Amino acid sequence: MSGHGASGSKGLGTRAVQALALGVTFGMLYVATRLTPELEGELGAVAGVGFLLLAGTLMSELLETIGLPHLSGYLLAGIIGGPDVFKLVDHHTVNQLSPVNTLALALIALAGGVELKLSTLRQVAKSLTYAMVVQSLIVGVVMTLAMFVLGRFVPSFSNLATGPMLGVALLWGVLSITRSPSACMGILSQTRAKGPVATFALAFIMSSDIVVVVLVAAVMMLARPLINGSGGFSLHDVQDLGHELLGSIAFGTTLGLALAAYLKLVGRGLLLVLLAIGFVLSDFLRYVKVDATLAFMVAGFVVQNLTAQGPKLLHAIEQTGGIVFVVFFANAGAHLNVPLLQKFWQIALTLCVLRGLATYAAARLSSHLADDDAITRRWSWSSLVSQAGLALGLSITIGNAFPAVGEGFRALAIAAVAINEMIGPVLFKLALDRAGETRREEAEISRTSLLPPAEI
Amino acid sequence: MSGGVTLLLGLLVVAFVSSMLVGGRTIRGFGLPSGAEYLVLGVGVGPHGLGILPRSTVHAFAPVFVCAAAWLAFVIGLGYLIVGRRRVHVTRAVTGIVTATLVGAGVAAALFFALHALGVLSGFPRLALALASGFVGCETTRHTVRWVAERHGAQGKLSDWLADMARASALVPVLGLGALFAFVPDSPLGAFAAGWRVGAGAGIGTVMGLVAAVLLGREFRRDESWGILLGTSLLAAGVAMRLGLAAVATLFVMGLTLSLVSRHRLEIKFMVQGTEKPVLLPVALVAGACVDFDALPHIWALVAVALAARLLAEVVRGLLLVALVPAARPAGPRIGLGMASTGAISLALAYTLTVRLPGPASSAVLLLAAAGVLLGELIGPAELRHALERAGETHAVQAENEMEPLSLPSSALRASDYPDPQRRSDFPEGP
């Protein structure tokens, strides 16, 4: 994501140097943490960030030699150095880096919005509509049924009666239709892929955010009487949902216009503007109960499609995001709960396989209905496997809303998302390579540098 | 909004404004060479002023500011041996280091005896306060020489001497504080001798400098370079902090190593030097907010002793320069006072000390450093200008035309090898 060189341009010597540097990186922090095991917290956080950034960058470079995406390298560095394996980065540090996650998600949403050109959306509107409906229906229904059947094997759900189990299954079904905008943007940013698969992935995943928000709210209304055995449909929930959606769009439009005006009139210090948006505005939006992801996406969309400042904003985001995204994904790897994955891996893997199959079948059907070209028909499913922050965020929301089943639901979701998080990006990059949409020469030329703060 | 967010937002605004000020469109020479105005602003918004920045909030973000201070040391280490495109002259560098050490020793001795006479502190804290104050107050900020040169078009042998000496003087406070940190009681590396601890700090810097040099060595790409530089420097600073070592000294060594062994030293230097002022100004502001006027009894007497000792030591330095350097003779012994300006490194080191060793002694060091910066700002540039005028190295026409500092001589502009002529900021070294 930070835009590293293609593997072809780097020989064995370079890789050996990178492997050695990676060993030094691990070794230095290993020695420091073993010499001062009692010191965690703030002092560990600085070294932790440095480690995640450096180890993530080097690991991604090394994994590139076997065709894996950079994102997998960042994740793997985080997993190995994280609290469950070598403990170089402790839980406190992982939690302390949550502002980086907020910033990264804001940048990803903004970049996603900027990438959504109205002309492109018009081109893929038919495919998008069919895919949205068919994917939501098939994946949602299949995964609801799967959880309803397999839920009996999950310790937390084994004693549930049919009604609550159906409620849990419905929630799982809707959770399964979430995708990962961050993984999608990460792969596209690295590969600079251009073509029908990349276009479809970007348009679908970014716009599905709105659908997911609506569906989750609707399903939670449905599941509440089933799981809690009381309550029913409330117009208040619909009102809240409407407020959130309309508020996000209104705020995003305003922000987009303000950003465009700033870009046109000032045009400097964009790094600091993006940091302020990521750190401060995200918190503010959460406070006023507006969906930050949707709002930032709309802002990016407005800048791209209603003004001429889109390329400038995208350039600034790429410059800022290069380093932020490495830390974000490496931290996501460190955040991965390995013991929980060990505990639930069989059931989680089964659910992931079923979700993958359902996604594939739905993609084939929707492509057939929309009369897509052969490449889209063959590979469009690949980008829809990844799950990450959005799914985890929703699982926490669902867990909090349904405390009776929340803990088990969240644990299973974390395990399943972990698998999808690791496999999804690999599949997507593989598909882009096979579809011939990744062009290394262009990536080499067009990758932008991360300029220092004073230069942006 | 929480205090932390408010602080970050405020610092972002400061950094934003400062990045605007140092941008290519601003007037050259705008602002003070030491960044003293931000120090004063910090005092104004700190607990002793308006109270907008409470100490607890600043302390919560202390590791971030220590990292920022360490980054400054990295930038200084990276450009330590280079002025513009040329290498620093060895004789001048040695002179700078030796005279800075003498100045530091003079201030430290004066303070030690004053502390003894006033009965303030005892044992290690007394010694640490005296030594640390001597170390942090002995450098000459390289920006003063450049600032005067740019505003008054100074060029010549003496200007080069002073530029090289100022640059070299940074080594003394950085390594001095690095050594002092190693002697601090209850260090996380208490099982090792102090010599090993000093070596550990330098070793971490050297290893990470080599790692960065090797990773950047084969092909220089700015996009990769930022990830590698930030990753290695944060890791080095974080490990040093974790082990109770001076992160600033470690990163200085890292920068120095990188500049010694990397074939891309100039590209890297120009790449990172633009970050110096946007990082320095928030650090100066936070250092100002942390200044404690009630750190010790008789603190103002100690401040007076330290400042008087510094001025006296500078005059001695001037005498030495006049005696040893032919180019300095026309300028007279007051040229030493022109070297009295301290800046970024003083504040950064003093602030780092307050974080590593919180207490009245380190608070006093910060206050003394702040007072030194202000005094240096009042005396240094003016004395330097007069000294260079006496040496015949300023251009009279340009000296009269102070309101238009854009009139930098073309030869000085050519000396700057900053790659983009549109982006000549305050920082690519002209002289």
Interface residues (C-beta under 8 A of the other chain):
Chain A: S2 G3 H4 G5 G13 T14 V17 Q18 L20 A21 V24 T25 M28 L29 A32 T33 L35 T36 L39 E42 L43 G44 A45 V46 A47 G48 V49 G50 F51 L53 L54 A55 T57 L58 R268 G269 L272 L275 A276 F279 V280 D283 F284 G322 I323 V326 R447 T448 S449 L450 L451 P452 P453 A454 E455
Chain B: M1 V5 L8 L9 L12 A15 F16 S19 M20 V22 G23 A62 P63 V66 C67 P188 L189 I204 V207 M208 V211 V214 L215 G217 R218 E219 R221 R222 D223 E224 S225 W226 G227 I228 L230 G231 T232 S233 L234 L235 A236 A237 G238 V239 M241 R242 L243 M271 V272 G274 T275 K277 P278 R423 S425
